[in-house]
Amino acid sequence: MTELELYYNKFYEERRLDSRHGQVEYITSMKYIHECLDRLESTETRDNIKILDLGAGTGRYSIALAEEGYDVTAVELVQHNLGILKSKQSTVKAFKGDARTLSRFDNDTFDLTLVFGPMYHLFTYEDKLKALQEAIRVTKRGGFLLVAYCMNEYGVITYAMSFR
C-alpha cells in the first residue's frame, strides 16, 4: 500500500469537504467548471459532454456533475475513497487508477478534464509532467483542462499554459 493510500485510509475526506473551507473550495471550483461547461454546451448537448475527474476522491465533483446530466468518468488511486464513491449509487463510471498512466482511455476522449487531486500529491517534476501530459492527451482539442495546484514549480504552470 502506498503512503498516499495509508494516509487516506485514516483521513476522513468527506468531513474536509463538508467543512467551511471545503464548501468554499467546492463553490469556487464549480463556478469555473460551469463556465467551461456553458461554453461546451454552445456546441454540444449536455448528455454528449464527457467529463473526466482525475483524483476524484469520494466523488464530490463527479457525482454532482453526473446528477446534472453529464457523462462522468472518475479515476481514483485510493481504494478506500473509490469504495465511498462507488457506494453513493450514481451514474459515474469509477475506476481505480493513477493520473500518470491513463492508458485505458483513448486520445481526445473527454471534453472537460478535472485534475484537482493529483497535483497536490505528486512530488517530482517528472510525475507532475506525466499527469499533465496524460490529461492533455485524453482531453479533446477545444476542450478544457482544469487543474488545482499549489504552486511550487513555475515550470509546470508554464508548460500547462502553452500545451496547445
Residue frames relative to the residue before (quaternion, step in Angstrom):
aa qw qx qy qz dx dy dz
M 1.0000 0.0000 0.0000 0.0000 0.00 0.00 0.00
T 0.4437 -0.7061 0.4848 0.2639 3.57 -0.91 0.92
E 0.6658 -0.4864 0.3886 0.4111 3.54 -1.32 0.30
L 0.6320 0.5388 -0.3219 0.4546 3.57 1.04 -0.80
E 0.6613 0.4995 -0.3040 0.4698 3.58 0.94 -0.87
L 0.6293 0.5290 -0.3359 0.4596 3.58 0.97 -0.80
Y 0.6475 0.5253 -0.3098 0.4570 3.57 0.98 -0.86
Y 0.7513 0.4121 -0.2326 0.4601 3.59 0.71 -1.07
N 0.5605 0.5723 -0.4035 0.4422 3.59 1.18 -0.26
K 0.7141 0.4018 -0.2378 0.5216 3.60 1.21 -0.48
F 0.6658 0.5152 -0.2863 0.4575 3.58 1.16 -0.65
Y 0.3036 -0.7561 0.5544 0.1700 3.58 -0.89 0.92
E 0.2349 -0.8285 0.4988 0.0982 3.55 0.16 1.37
E 0.6106 0.5686 -0.3552 0.4216 3.60 1.00 -0.74
R 0.6422 0.5166 -0.3253 0.4636 3.60 0.99 -0.76
R 0.6291 0.5272 -0.3343 0.4632 3.59 0.99 -0.82
L 0.6815 0.4996 -0.2897 0.4494 3.57 0.92 -0.91
D 0.6914 0.4663 -0.2704 0.4811 3.59 1.13 -0.59
S 0.5110 0.6505 -0.4206 0.3727 3.59 1.25 -0.20
R 0.6786 -0.4659 0.3536 0.4443 3.60 -1.24 0.21
H 0.6608 0.4972 -0.3103 0.4689 3.58 0.94 -0.87
G 0.6435 0.5279 -0.3115 0.4584 3.56 1.02 -0.82
Q 0.6425 0.5203 -0.3154 0.4657 3.56 1.05 -0.77
V 0.6344 0.5119 -0.3268 0.4782 3.59 1.00 -0.81
E 0.6333 0.5278 -0.3221 0.4654 3.58 0.95 -0.89
Y 0.6818 0.5007 -0.2850 0.4508 3.58 0.86 -1.00
I 0.6799 0.4904 -0.2954 0.4582 3.60 0.79 -0.99
T 0.6654 0.4998 -0.2996 0.4666 3.58 0.93 -0.89
S 0.6701 0.4968 -0.3000 0.4627 3.57 0.88 -0.94
M 0.6665 0.5042 -0.3119 0.4519 3.60 0.91 -0.88
K 0.5725 0.5749 -0.3826 0.4420 3.60 1.11 -0.57
Y 0.7115 0.4392 -0.2585 0.4838 3.59 0.86 -0.97
I 0.5986 0.5477 -0.3585 0.4617 3.59 1.05 -0.69
H 0.7025 0.4670 -0.2777 0.4597 3.59 0.84 -0.96
E 0.5755 0.5558 -0.3882 0.4574 3.61 1.09 -0.50
C 0.6636 0.4842 -0.2968 0.4869 3.59 0.95 -0.85
L 0.6724 0.5047 -0.3001 0.4507 3.57 0.89 -0.91
D 0.6065 0.5463 -0.3521 0.4580 3.59 1.05 -0.70
R 0.6602 0.4946 -0.3076 0.4742 3.58 0.98 -0.80
L 0.6506 0.5072 -0.3140 0.4699 3.58 1.01 -0.78
E 0.6681 0.5196 -0.3014 0.4391 3.58 1.01 -0.81
S 0.5339 0.6060 -0.4231 0.4108 3.59 1.21 -0.13
T 0.7796 0.2728 -0.1579 0.5413 3.61 1.21 -0.39
E 0.7673 0.2980 -0.1254 0.5538 3.59 1.23 -0.33
T 0.4415 -0.6594 0.5206 0.3149 3.60 -1.10 0.54
R 0.6738 -0.5399 0.3342 0.3780 3.55 -1.12 0.73
D 0.7210 0.4543 -0.2704 0.4480 3.59 0.81 -0.92
N 0.6471 0.4939 -0.3229 0.4827 3.61 1.28 -0.16
I 0.5652 0.5872 -0.3933 0.4256 3.60 1.25 -0.16
K 0.1861 -0.7967 0.5714 0.0646 3.54 -0.74 1.14
I 0.1128 -0.7947 0.5964 0.0100 3.54 -0.82 1.12
L 0.1337 -0.7553 0.6368 0.0786 3.55 -1.08 0.84
D 0.1250 -0.7745 0.6189 0.0388 3.56 -0.87 1.05
L 0.1314 -0.8066 0.5753 0.0328 3.57 -0.29 1.31
G 0.7912 0.1345 -0.1532 0.5766 3.56 -0.79 1.01
A 0.1183 0.8760 -0.4585 0.0918 3.52 1.08 0.86
G 0.3279 -0.7592 0.5079 0.2411 3.59 1.17 -0.24
T 0.7935 -0.2711 0.2263 0.4957 3.55 -0.87 -0.97
G 0.6576 -0.5878 0.2787 0.3800 3.57 1.26 0.35
R 0.2218 0.8184 -0.5092 0.1478 3.58 1.19 0.34
Y 0.7545 0.3492 -0.1960 0.5201 3.60 0.78 -1.00
S 0.6297 0.5708 -0.3358 0.4061 3.59 0.90 -0.93
I 0.7129 0.4591 -0.2647 0.4593 3.54 0.76 -1.04
A 0.6401 0.5215 -0.3336 0.4551 3.60 0.92 -0.84
L 0.6892 0.4749 -0.2852 0.4670 3.59 0.91 -0.86
A 0.6216 0.5213 -0.3390 0.4764 3.60 1.06 -0.68
E 0.6476 0.5190 -0.3138 0.4613 3.59 1.03 -0.78
E 0.6421 0.4968 -0.3172 0.4902 3.58 1.24 -0.43
G 0.6373 -0.5790 0.3102 0.4029 3.59 1.27 0.02
Y 0.5119 0.6412 -0.4259 0.3813 3.59 1.23 0.17
D 0.4640 -0.6295 0.5489 0.2953 3.55 -1.30 0.51
V 0.0058 0.8469 -0.5258 0.0790 3.58 -0.19 1.31
T 0.0936 -0.7467 0.6576 0.0350 3.51 -1.09 0.93
A 0.1315 -0.7935 0.5925 0.0448 3.56 -0.91 0.97
V 0.1076 -0.7541 0.6453 0.0580 3.53 -1.12 0.81
E 0.0433 0.7956 -0.5988 0.0811 3.56 -0.79 1.07
L 0.4178 -0.7312 0.4952 0.2136 3.56 -0.90 0.99
V 0.7298 0.4407 -0.2332 0.4677 3.58 0.94 -0.92
Q 0.4458 -0.7299 0.4590 0.2406 3.57 -0.54 1.21
H 0.6182 0.5559 -0.3433 0.4369 3.60 1.00 -0.80
N 0.6811 0.4668 -0.2797 0.4899 3.60 0.88 -0.94
L 0.6360 0.5323 -0.3238 0.4554 3.58 0.98 -0.84
G 0.6306 0.5361 -0.3252 0.4573 3.57 1.03 -0.75
I 0.6406 0.5037 -0.3181 0.4845 3.59 1.01 -0.81
L 0.6392 0.5247 -0.3252 0.4586 3.59 0.91 -0.91
K 0.7031 0.4694 -0.2770 0.4567 3.60 0.79 -0.98
S 0.6378 0.5478 -0.3337 0.4264 3.60 1.09 -0.62
K 0.6053 0.6054 -0.3407 0.3886 3.59 1.22 -0.36
Q 0.3756 -0.7813 0.4526 0.2090 3.61 1.25 0.22
S 0.3794 0.6998 -0.5173 0.3142 3.56 0.52 1.17
T 0.6039 -0.5579 0.4242 0.3796 3.57 -1.31 -0.03
V 0.4071 0.7168 -0.4716 0.3131 3.60 1.28 0.06
K 0.2993 -0.7040 0.6144 0.1932 3.55 -1.01 0.90
A 0.0382 -0.8442 0.5331 -0.0408 3.60 -0.32 1.24
F 0.0423 -0.8022 0.5945 -0.0350 3.55 -0.92 1.04
K 0.4284 -0.6222 0.5765 0.3115 3.52 -1.27 0.48
G 0.3067 0.7626 -0.5264 0.2175 3.56 -0.82 0.92
D 0.4403 -0.6762 0.5484 0.2192 3.49 -1.43 0.27
A 0.5097 -0.6810 0.4398 0.2881 3.59 -0.82 0.99
R 0.6361 0.5493 -0.3285 0.4310 3.59 1.17 -0.46
T 0.7754 0.2214 -0.1055 0.5820 3.58 1.25 -0.40
L 0.0639 0.8243 -0.5535 0.1005 3.56 -0.08 1.29
S 0.1398 0.8533 -0.4925 0.0988 3.58 1.07 0.75
R 0.5651 0.5961 -0.3949 0.4116 3.63 1.16 -0.33
F 0.7247 0.3979 -0.2278 0.5143 3.62 1.24 -0.38
D 0.4570 -0.6756 0.5144 0.2649 3.53 -1.09 0.81
N 0.6401 -0.4761 0.4274 0.4253 3.55 -1.33 0.21
D 0.8673 0.1368 -0.0806 0.4717 3.56 -1.26 0.54
T 0.3057 0.7821 -0.4830 0.2481 3.59 0.91 0.95
F 0.8070 0.3078 -0.1180 0.4901 3.58 0.87 -0.97
D 0.4402 -0.6898 0.5182 0.2487 3.54 -1.14 0.74
L 0.7810 0.0899 -0.0186 0.6178 3.55 1.14 -0.72
T 0.0512 -0.7851 0.6172 0.0052 3.56 -0.84 1.01
L 0.1890 -0.7680 0.6069 0.0781 3.54 -0.88 1.07
V 0.0307 -0.7664 0.6415 -0.0076 3.55 -0.90 1.00
F 0.1203 0.8444 -0.5082 0.1189 3.56 0.49 1.20
G 0.7537 0.4041 -0.2283 0.4653 3.61 0.98 -0.66
P 0.6833 0.5628 -0.3234 0.3343 3.59 0.68 -1.05
M 0.6789 0.5256 -0.3283 0.3937 3.60 0.82 -0.85
Y 0.5977 0.5506 -0.3638 0.4553 3.60 1.22 -0.32
H 0.7718 0.3942 -0.1700 0.4691 3.55 1.11 -0.72
L 0.6046 0.5068 -0.3701 0.4906 3.59 1.24 -0.03
F 0.2363 -0.8392 0.4822 0.0861 3.55 -0.65 1.10
T 0.7189 0.4113 -0.2806 0.4851 3.60 1.01 -0.55
Y 0.6257 -0.5337 0.4216 0.3820 3.53 -1.22 0.54
E 0.6534 0.5361 -0.3091 0.4360 3.56 0.93 -0.94
D 0.6776 0.4854 -0.2972 0.4657 3.60 0.91 -0.87
K 0.6355 0.5133 -0.3273 0.4749 3.58 0.99 -0.77
L 0.6563 0.5107 -0.3036 0.4650 3.56 0.95 -0.88
K 0.6273 0.5293 -0.3350 0.4627 3.61 0.98 -0.81
A 0.6613 0.5036 -0.3100 0.4615 3.59 0.88 -0.92
L 0.6700 0.4852 -0.3033 0.4730 3.60 0.91 -0.85
Q 0.6548 0.5137 -0.3194 0.4531 3.59 0.93 -0.85
E 0.6537 0.4979 -0.3141 0.4755 3.59 0.99 -0.77
A 0.6405 0.5166 -0.3243 0.4666 3.59 0.97 -0.83
I 0.6443 0.5052 -0.3109 0.4827 3.58 0.98 -0.82
R 0.6500 0.5455 -0.3165 0.4241 3.59 0.90 -0.93
V 0.7546 0.3969 -0.2215 0.4733 3.61 0.85 -0.91
T 0.6120 0.5362 -0.3504 0.4638 3.60 1.28 -0.18
K 0.4969 -0.6773 0.4633 0.2823 3.55 -0.88 1.00
R 0.5536 -0.5525 0.4986 0.3738 3.53 -1.21 0.55
G 0.7671 0.2753 -0.2369 0.5288 3.57 -0.77 1.02
G 0.5631 0.5819 -0.3843 0.4435 3.56 1.31 -0.07
F 0.4638 -0.6727 0.5075 0.2736 3.55 -1.32 -0.18
L 0.1320 -0.7458 0.6503 0.0579 3.49 -1.20 0.76
L 0.0583 -0.7949 0.6039 0.0013 3.58 -0.58 1.17
V 0.0655 -0.8127 0.5782 -0.0291 3.55 -0.75 1.14
A 0.1777 -0.7312 0.6470 0.1232 3.55 -0.99 0.88
Y 0.0879 0.8238 -0.5380 0.1556 3.52 -0.70 1.09
C 0.2905 -0.7017 0.6190 0.2001 3.56 -1.02 0.83
M 0.3857 -0.7729 0.4633 0.1978 3.53 -0.46 1.25
N 0.2220 0.7420 -0.6204 0.1232 3.51 -0.83 1.07
E 0.7507 0.2416 -0.1888 0.5851 3.56 1.30 0.03
Y 0.3555 -0.7709 0.4925 0.1916 3.56 -0.35 1.21
G 0.6062 0.6048 -0.3517 0.3783 3.59 1.03 -0.70
V 0.6313 0.5340 -0.3449 0.4443 3.60 0.98 -0.74
I 0.6777 0.4733 -0.2965 0.4783 3.58 0.87 -0.89
T 0.6113 0.5403 -0.3501 0.4602 3.59 0.99 -0.76
Y 0.6646 0.4850 -0.3055 0.4794 3.59 0.89 -0.90
A 0.6710 0.5189 -0.3075 0.4312 3.60 0.83 -0.95
M 0.6826 0.5010 -0.2933 0.4439 3.59 0.98 -0.79
S 0.7701 0.3126 -0.1827 0.5252 3.60 1.17 -0.35
F 0.2989 0.8174 -0.4632 0.1673 3.58 1.12 0.51
R 0.8018 0.1519 -0.1261 0.5641 3.64 1.07 -0.33
